Structure formats: C-alpha cells, structure tokens
Amino acid sequence: MDSFFFIPGDKLLNINKIRSLGVDEIIIDLEDAVKASERDFILTQLISNNEFYKEFYIRIPLYHSSTRKVDNQILLLLLKNGFRKFVFPKVVSSDDFVLLEEDFREFYPKIILLIETPRLLLEAKDLLLKYRDCFSGIAVGSHDFISLVGGIHTLQNLEFLRLQILYLARMIDILAIDIASMELQDTESLAIEIMDGVYKGFDAKMYIHPKQIEVLRSMKLYTTEEQIWACKVKDAFGYVQENEEFIPVVIDGKVIEKPHLKRAEKILNHFRNEDV
C-alpha cells in the first residue's frame, strides 16, 4: 500500500528529508497546515522553483476564507506555472466542483478528490463518472467529515465512509486512498488502522509525521505465505493473454480465477518495492 505524505507548505526545506523515508508521494499542504498570511510567500517559493516542486501534489484552499464562496485564484496561478497535481479539499458540493472545472479543464490536471462533507459523498458517484478524466484518486478526509456528522473518530464509525470511497475509486479505476491518522504515540492502534486498510483493499494511505512512516516500515503487510501464493497465481496465469483463454486452476486446494490475479499482482508489487 502506497504512502502519501502531507508536508506543510512552510516546511519545504524538509522535502528531501521526507523523500529519504521512501514515501511514494508527497503532498504540499497550502490549506489547513499553513497560515493564510504565509501563503503568498510559499507560492512564490513554489513558482520560482517549479521544475522541482511540480512533481508533488499540492493541497490548495478552494474557498474564500470570509465569504466561503469558490475561489480559484491559487489554483489558476499554479496551473499557469506548470503545476498539474492537486488535492482538492473541502469541496462542499458537485456544483462547486463544476465551477472550478470550467476554469481548469484546459490544463488537464490530475486531481485527488478529498471527500470531507456528507453532501459531496452522496453526490460523488455522478461527479466522478462525469469528470472521470480529471481524477487520479479519491481520498477520505475523515476528521473533517466526522466533525460535520457530530460523531467520534473511530474505525467503526468510519466503516461506511471508507468503504464508499473504496467502491467509488474502483468504479472508475482510480487510486483509493485511506484516512490519515493523527496518532503519533499509540503505534499499536496505528498499525491496526494500516492493516485494516490493507485488508479492505485500499491502494494507499495518508501520513502526516515521520514516526508514522517508521511504523509502516516496521510492519509486514503481507506474509511470506501470501507472497508464495501470489507467485503461484502469477505463474499459473502467465500464459493468459485474452479472456477467452482463461481457465480456472487449483492452487493449494483452492480454485483460483482471474479476479485473483489483481490481488496477486498487488502483493508482488509490494515485495518488489521493498527490494528497491
């Protein structure tokens, strides 16, 4: 499962340090993690060295702080300076997304949609289907979401939300990205949360602190037995080129069909990445 790491926009000097941890993607946070008064300075830094910074995702504010109306100024500024990877947070409704899309469509950005409101969750299916080419992933903004709902942030209370995000991602074949944890001390609960995402089938998870990456690196997401099973599945179906040629096989006393190939590939990719 890939790691998407949030780094505050006022900590750009730490990017190479974070990269050395082996995270898969870095998200530069210009929204919740920085003061509004500091954004212009950070934007100047990003734009002045855009060849370096444009490889990272940027989480940007999309609403005016006082009027709460859609504000695309930062988005357009970054787009015009070569940035194409964005995280869209706190989108209230599909109507607001449509307003934004009218301005960014000519730039063909890659967007991770962060679901943080109940309304957007319920409208997400039609939105994703209509604008599927805009999206590279969909993620769970669980803390803002559960705050709006008025509940307690637990895996049990988030079960429905997380599964909906996962199914929406599979609907249009984009990345399903699991929740970010605020936990820095209780490594056991963080490990449980990570494994729960793995078992559910998420492609990635969001992280906010190097200590959390240490926990991830210390874990064994798949067993040796699972790796052996994946190799057997891959070998058994290595000759398959077309659906018509597919024939189920028996491996270790269980019938293995074509859908098992995807899980086998995910397991093998995990071990390949570990060896890099």
C-alpha positions in Angstrom: 0.0 0.0 0.0 1.5 3.3 -1.1 2.2 6.2 1.3 1.0 9.7 0.6 2.8 12.1 3.0 1.5 15.6 3.9 4.1 18.3 4.4 3.1 21.8 5.5 3.9 24.4 2.8 6.1 26.4 5.3 8.3 23.3 5.7 9.5 23.0 2.1 13.1 22.6 3.2 12.2 19.3 4.7 11.1 17.7 1.4 14.3 15.9 0.7 14.3 14.5 4.2 10.8 13.2 3.8 11.7 11.7 0.4 14.6 9.8 2.1 12.0 8.0 4.1 10.9 6.3 0.9 7.3 7.7 0.8 5.6 7.2 -2.6 4.0 10.6 -2.9 4.4 14.0 -1.2 1.5 16.4 -0.8 2.5 20.0 -0.1 -0.3 21.4 2.1 -1.3 25.0 1.5 -4.6 24.6 3.2 -5.0 23.7 6.9 -1.3 23.4 7.7 -0.3 27.0 7.0 -1.5 30.5 7.9 -3.3 32.4 5.2 -0.9 35.3 5.7 2.0 33.0 4.7 0.6 31.6 1.5 1.8 34.3 -0.9 5.4 33.8 0.3 5.1 30.0 -0.1 3.5 30.3 -3.5 6.5 32.5 -4.6 8.8 29.7 -3.5 6.9 27.1 -5.3 6.7 29.0 -8.6 10.3 30.2 -8.5 11.4 26.5 -8.4 8.5 25.0 -10.2 10.6 22.4 -12.1 11.4 20.8 -8.7 8.1 21.3 -6.9 5.6 20.4 -9.7 6.3 16.7 -9.3 4.4 16.8 -6.0 0.7 17.1 -5.2 -0.4 20.5 -3.8 -3.4 20.7 -1.5 -4.9 24.1 -2.1 -7.7 26.1 -0.5 -10.6 26.4 -2.8 -12.9 28.8 -0.9 -12.6 32.4 0.1 -11.9 32.5 3.9 -14.6 35.0 4.7 -17.3 34.6 2.1 -16.9 30.8 1.7 -17.5 31.2 -2.0 -15.5 29.2 -4.5 -12.1 30.9 -5.1 -9.9 29.6 -7.9 -7.1 32.2 -7.8 -4.4 29.9 -6.2 -5.4 27.0 -8.4 -5.2 29.1 -11.6 -1.9 30.6 -10.5 -0.3 27.2 -10.0 -1.8 25.8 -13.2 -0.4 28.7 -15.3 3.0 28.0 -13.8 3.1 24.3 -14.8 1.7 22.6 -11.8 -0.7 19.7 -12.6 -1.1 17.6 -9.5 -3.6 18.7 -6.9 -5.6 17.6 -3.8 -9.0 19.3 -3.7 -10.1 19.6 -0.1 -13.5 20.5 1.5 -15.4 20.6 -1.8 -18.9 21.2 -0.5 -20.9 20.0 -3.5 -20.7 18.8 -7.1 -22.0 22.3 -8.1 -18.8 23.9 -6.7 -16.6 21.4 -8.5 -18.3 22.2 -11.8 -17.5 25.9 -11.2 -13.8 25.0 -10.7 -13.8 22.6 -13.7 -14.8 25.4 -16.1 -11.5 27.1 -15.3 -9.1 24.2 -15.1 -10.3 21.9 -17.9 -7.9 23.2 -20.5 -4.9 22.3 -18.2 -5.8 18.6 -17.8 -4.7 18.3 -14.1 -4.5 15.2 -12.0 -6.8 15.6 -9.0 -7.2 13.7 -5.8 -10.7 14.4 -4.5 -10.8 14.6 -0.8 -14.2 13.7 0.5 -14.8 15.7 3.7 -18.6 16.6 3.5 -21.6 14.3 3.6 -23.2 16.1 0.7 -20.1 15.5 -1.6 -20.0 11.9 -0.6 -23.6 11.4 -1.7 -23.0 13.4 -5.0 -19.6 11.8 -5.7 -20.8 9.0 -7.9 -22.3 11.2 -10.7 -19.4 13.7 -10.3 -16.7 11.0 -10.7 -18.5 9.4 -13.7 -19.0 12.8 -15.5 -15.4 14.1 -14.9 -13.5 10.8 -14.6 -10.6 12.0 -16.7 -9.9 14.7 -14.1 -9.2 12.3 -11.3 -6.1 10.3 -10.2 -7.5 9.3 -6.9 -10.2 9.8 -4.2 -9.4 10.0 -0.5 -11.1 10.1 2.9 -10.9 13.4 4.8 -12.2 11.6 7.8 -11.6 14.1 10.6 -13.5 17.0 8.9 -16.2 14.6 7.8 -16.8 13.1 11.2 -16.7 16.6 12.8 -19.6 17.6 10.5 -21.5 14.5 11.3 -21.0 15.0 15.0 -19.6 11.6 15.8 -16.4 10.1 17.3 -13.5 9.4 15.1 -13.2 5.6 15.3 -12.7 2.9 12.7 -16.1 1.5 13.5 -17.8 4.8 12.8 -15.8 5.4 9.6 -16.5 1.9 8.2 -19.3 3.0 5.8 -17.4 6.1 4.7 -14.2 4.3 3.9 -16.0 1.5 2.0 -17.9 4.0 -0.1 -14.6 5.8 -1.0 -13.1 2.4 -1.9 -16.0 1.4 -4.1 -16.2 4.8 -5.8 -12.5 4.5 -6.7 -13.0 1.1 -8.2 -16.0 2.4 -10.2 -13.7 4.5 -12.4 -10.4 2.7 -11.7 -8.5 5.4 -9.8 -6.5 5.2 -6.5 -8.4 4.6 -3.3 -6.6 6.4 -0.6 -7.3 5.7 3.1 -7.6 8.0 6.1 -4.8 10.0 7.7 -4.2 9.2 11.4 -3.5 11.9 14.0 -1.9 9.2 16.2 1.8 9.6 17.0 2.2 7.7 20.2 0.0 4.7 20.1 1.8 2.7 17.5 -0.4 -0.4 18.0 -3.6 1.4 17.1 -1.9 3.0 14.0 -0.7 -0.5 12.9 -4.2 -1.8 13.3 -5.5 1.0 11.2 -2.9 0.5 8.5 -3.6 -3.3 8.3 -7.4 -2.6 8.2 -6.8 -0.5 5.1 -4.7 -3.2 3.5 -7.3 -5.9 4.2 -10.1 -3.8 2.8 -8.1 -3.2 -0.5 -7.0 0.4 -0.4 -4.2 1.4 -2.7 -2.6 4.0 -0.4 -2.9 5.7 2.9 -2.2 9.3 4.0 0.5 10.1 6.6 1.4 13.3 8.5 4.5 12.5 10.5 7.8 10.6 10.0 7.0 8.5 13.1 4.0 7.1 11.3 6.3 6.1 8.3 8.6 4.3 10.8 5.6 2.3 12.0 4.6 1.5 8.4 8.2 0.4 7.5 8.3 -1.9 10.6 5.2 -3.8 9.5 4.9 -6.8 7.3 1.8 -6.0 5.2 1.9 -9.4 3.6 3.2 -12.7 4.8 5.7 -15.0 3.2 2.9 -17.4 2.5 0.9 -14.7 0.7 4.0 -13.9 -1.4 4.4 -17.6 -2.3 0.7 -17.8 -3.2 0.9 -14.7 -5.4 3.9 -16.2 -7.2 2.0 -19.4 -7.9 -1.0 -17.5 -9.2 1.1 -15.3 -11.4 3.0 -18.4 -12.8 -0.2 -20.3 -13.4 -1.8 -17.5 -15.4 1.4 -16.1 -17.0 0.3 -17.5 -20.4 -3.1 -15.9 -20.3 -3.4 -13.1 -22.9 -7.1 -12.9 -23.7 -10.3 -13.6 -21.6 -11.2 -16.4 -23.9 -8.0 -18.3 -23.0 -8.7 -18.1 -19.3 -9.1 -21.4 -17.4 -9.5 -21.6 -13.6 -6.8 -23.6 -11.9 -6.5 -25.2 -8.4 -3.7 -24.0 -6.2 -3.1 -25.4 -2.7 -6.6 -27.0 -2.8 -8.5 -23.8 -3.8 -10.0 -22.7 -7.1 -8.2 -19.6 -8.4 -10.0 -17.5 -11.0 -9.0 -14.4 -13.0 -10.1 -11.9 -10.3 -7.4 -13.3 -8.0 -4.7 -12.0 -10.4 -5.2 -8.4 -9.2 -4.6 -9.3 -5.6 -1.6 -11.4 -6.6 -0.1 -8.5 -8.6 -0.6 -6.1 -5.6 1.2 -8.5 -3.3 4.1 -9.0 -5.7 4.4 -5.2 -6.3 4.7 -4.7 -2.6 7.6 -7.1 -2.4 9.3 -5.6 -5.5 9.1 -2.1 -3.9 10.6 -3.5 -0.7 13.6 -4.7 -2.7 14.3 -1.4 -4.4 
